[in-house]
């Protein structure tokens, strides 16, 4: 099941107060970047953030789920209505997110 356009629009609207948020569509699903670093996947109408220490601290009881079959587990964010919390989560995660790999020429 692919993510509904209305769902990704809602998630991006919740992150509007955060600088450097971009989104890329990949095979019916989405990758959310925070200042060029991969921060989250949106798959099957679920927001899944990278499993970094800051995210575990802010979401201590969150479930781990793979974004798609065969992928590594990520942290499921279930409360998407709290805009301030989502922005705080992404800001806290940013320093721990891996830098993008250099593109091969």
Backbone torsions as a table, in degrees:
resi	resn	phi	psi	omega
1	UNK	NA	124.7	179.3
2	UNK	-82.1	158.5	178.4
3	UNK	-72.4	135.6	177.0
4	UNK	-70.3	142.8	178.1
5	UNK	-57.9	-38.1	-179.4
6	UNK	-64.9	-32.3	179.8
7	UNK	-69.7	-48.9	179.5
8	UNK	-64.3	-36.7	176.4
9	UNK	-60.8	-41.7	179.2
10	UNK	-63.9	-46.7	-179.8
11	UNK	-59.8	-46.4	-179.9
12	UNK	-65.5	-34.6	176.3
13	UNK	-64.1	-38.5	178.8
14	UNK	-65.7	-25.1	-178.4
15	UNK	-98.4	10.1	-176.0
16	UNK	-56.7	-31.6	-178.5
17	UNK	-77.4	1.8	-175.5
18	UNK	-106.7	126.4	179.2
19	UNK	-73.1	143.8	171.5
20	UNK	82.6	20.2	177.1
21	UNK	-88.9	124.5	174.1
22	UNK	-132.7	165.0	-175.6
23	UNK	-139.3	144.6	179.4
24	UNK	-134.0	131.2	178.5
25	UNK	-82.5	133.1	179.8
26	UNK	-137.9	107.8	175.7
27	UNK	52.8	45.2	177.4
28	UNK	86.0	-6.1	178.2
29	UNK	-119.0	-176.6	-173.5
30	UNK	-137.4	149.1	171.5
31	UNK	-115.3	131.8	177.0
32	UNK	-104.0	127.3	179.0
33	UNK	-106.6	141.4	172.8
34	UNK	-118.6	110.1	-176.1
35	UNK	48.4	52.5	175.0
36	UNK	74.2	0.7	177.0
37	UNK	-102.8	139.5	177.4
38	UNK	-69.3	121.0	-178.3
39	UNK	-109.7	-33.0	-173.3
40	UNK	-157.6	159.8	171.0
41	UNK	-117.5	146.5	171.2
42	UNK	-118.5	108.9	-176.2
43	UNK	-134.4	135.0	178.5
44	UNK	51.7	42.5	-179.9
45	UNK	57.7	39.6	175.6
46	UNK	-131.4	140.3	173.4
47	UNK	-97.5	120.5	-179.5
48	UNK	-123.5	121.1	-178.3
49	UNK	-101.4	158.4	179.2
50	UNK	-58.4	140.8	-178.8
51	UNK	-81.5	75.5	177.9
52	UNK	-106.8	160.1	-174.8
53	UNK	-54.7	-43.0	-178.9
54	UNK	-60.7	-38.1	179.2
55	UNK	-68.9	-40.4	177.3
56	UNK	-62.1	-38.0	179.7
57	UNK	-66.1	-41.3	-178.3
58	UNK	-80.7	-20.8	-179.9
59	UNK	-128.7	63.1	-171.9
60	UNK	-63.6	-25.9	-177.7
61	UNK	-108.0	12.7	-178.0
62	UNK	-71.0	150.4	177.5
63	UNK	-82.6	150.9	172.4
64	UNK	-100.2	132.4	179.2
65	UNK	-144.7	148.3	174.3
66	UNK	-78.3	142.9	178.1
67	UNK	-66.6	-30.6	178.5
68	UNK	-154.3	165.2	-176.9
69	UNK	-57.4	128.6	178.1
70	UNK	89.7	-5.1	-178.9
71	UNK	-88.7	161.0	174.9
72	UNK	-70.5	149.9	179.2
73	UNK	-64.2	146.2	174.5
74	UNK	-130.1	170.7	-177.2
75	UNK	-89.4	123.0	178.7
76	UNK	-79.0	125.8	176.1
77	UNK	-101.0	113.4	-175.2
78	UNK	-94.4	-33.3	-179.0
79	UNK	-91.7	96.8	-179.1
80	UNK	-96.4	-3.0	-177.0
81	UNK	-81.6	-18.8	-178.2
82	UNK	-90.5	90.2	-175.9
83	UNK	-58.9	-44.7	-179.3
84	UNK	-60.4	-42.1	179.6
85	UNK	-64.0	-43.6	-179.7
86	UNK	-61.0	-42.0	178.1
87	UNK	-64.8	-43.3	177.5
88	UNK	-60.8	-41.9	179.3
89	UNK	-60.4	-49.9	-178.4
90	UNK	-65.4	-38.6	178.0
91	UNK	-65.4	-41.2	-179.7
92	UNK	-67.5	-35.0	-178.4
93	UNK	-72.9	-31.7	-169.9
94	UNK	-48.7	-49.5	-177.3
95	UNK	-62.3	-23.6	-177.5
96	UNK	-94.3	-8.3	-179.6
97	UNK	-72.7	139.2	179.2
98	UNK	-66.8	143.8	176.9
99	UNK	-68.6	151.1	178.7
100	UNK	-62.7	144.7	177.5
101	UNK	-73.6	141.2	179.0
102	UNK	-63.6	142.1	179.7
103	UNK	-76.2	139.0	177.2
104	UNK	-78.1	141.6	179.6
105	UNK	-100.4	NA	NA
